[in-house]
């Protein structure tokens, strides 16, 4: 009698059995109602089904008639791909192959992405996960993605969402989309109707700059970002949502983070929405480059005398000890002004040469005289220092073609 009672207690404390077709359940405590065909499992419940899904909880109720599971208290569901779903309350309709979570829920994907949301629906027939609630996804690159809803393809490890979407990266940049696709395996994000606000300080030449790119589509990868049908500017916002003073439009804008270069296809430079320059291919170093040949990021100026102008600087790293910067100023109502700045370093000496040229004013007056204008400034400095005496030599040469040129 004692032996039979001991065997019964052991079975009651730890039972592993098949309570439904192809469903194995383990628990520390089990209560069974044979008439209603209902079983209750408590403490360290472990459930395995025929699809190799693993379910853990501290409470489970199985209705064998309806083939329906109720799960509560620290529910963890792991699918055959290794994706985890965490919640405190869920149900599993075995006939429909639908798992639903209620309240706060979390997805930890096999690729390491984390989605915090509410009220998940896991459809095992089509290997998809849905939620119509606000969701925040964090990825391996430090991006935080806010969604109004989402669908997750668990076998492909792809998130999809339509609605108001915001992505913030670890550098402080912010992206708004109307649709987004997140491919975890390729570490790729695709967004449509993109408004990209590049807020990192290193991208700004002036604290008033508001660098931004508006595009039909943006494709974000670890080492590359592509903007399709893009509009780029650094200018601050204007009243009544007017166009920025300058902008670069292109069919494709590509930021190669390895080469630290920004490329444009079919680039059109606009000044107050008026096209003034076109190039089928255009490239310039990005904001992280300290010294390399190529176009620099354009800038804008507006003066009472000359009007609005777009600055298109080009930097030429001639050698380790010398470089040349050409700054073309393209005015809306005047001839362009070409400026150059040459620098060369010697042992204990430096040479700076600054020069410029313009055809002059288009519309002349008593204050604006006709004729070409130019200037040439050079400065050479040499140190003759030793332990006892400091001697410096400086030679300056200056020439201006017109008194009021500068």
Secondary structure as GFF3:
##gff-version 3
##sequence-region A 1 406
A	DSSP	alpha_helix	2	13	.	.	.	ID=ss1
A	DSSP	beta_strand	15	20	.	.	.	ID=ss2
A	DSSP	beta_strand	23	27	.	.	.	ID=ss3
A	DSSP	beta_strand	29	33	.	.	.	ID=ss4
A	DSSP	beta_strand	38	48	.	.	.	ID=ss5
A	DSSP	beta_strand	54	63	.	.	.	ID=ss6
A	DSSP	beta_strand	68	78	.	.	.	ID=ss7
A	DSSP	beta_strand	84	93	.	.	.	ID=ss8
A	DSSP	beta_strand	98	101	.	.	.	ID=ss9
A	DSSP	beta_strand	104	108	.	.	.	ID=ss10
A	DSSP	beta_strand	114	118	.	.	.	ID=ss11
A	DSSP	beta_strand	121	123	.	.	.	ID=ss12
A	DSSP	beta_strand	128	131	.	.	.	ID=ss13
A	DSSP	beta_strand	135	138	.	.	.	ID=ss14
A	DSSP	beta_strand	144	147	.	.	.	ID=ss15
A	DSSP	beta_strand	150	153	.	.	.	ID=ss16
A	DSSP	beta_strand	158	168	.	.	.	ID=ss17
A	DSSP	beta_strand	174	183	.	.	.	ID=ss18
A	DSSP	beta_strand	188	197	.	.	.	ID=ss19
A	DSSP	three_ten_helix	201	203	.	.	.	ID=ss20
A	DSSP	beta_strand	212	220	.	.	.	ID=ss21
A	DSSP	beta_strand	224	233	.	.	.	ID=ss22
A	DSSP	three_ten_helix	239	241	.	.	.	ID=ss23
A	DSSP	beta_strand	246	256	.	.	.	ID=ss24
A	DSSP	beta_strand	261	271	.	.	.	ID=ss25
A	DSSP	beta_strand	274	285	.	.	.	ID=ss26
A	DSSP	beta_strand	294	295	.	.	.	ID=ss27
A	DSSP	beta_strand	299	303	.	.	.	ID=ss28
A	DSSP	beta_strand	307	319	.	.	.	ID=ss29
A	DSSP	beta_strand	322	331	.	.	.	ID=ss30
A	DSSP	beta_strand	337	346	.	.	.	ID=ss31
A	DSSP	beta_strand	349	358	.	.	.	ID=ss32
A	DSSP	beta_strand	373	383	.	.	.	ID=ss33
A	DSSP	beta_strand	392	400	.	.	.	ID=ss34
###
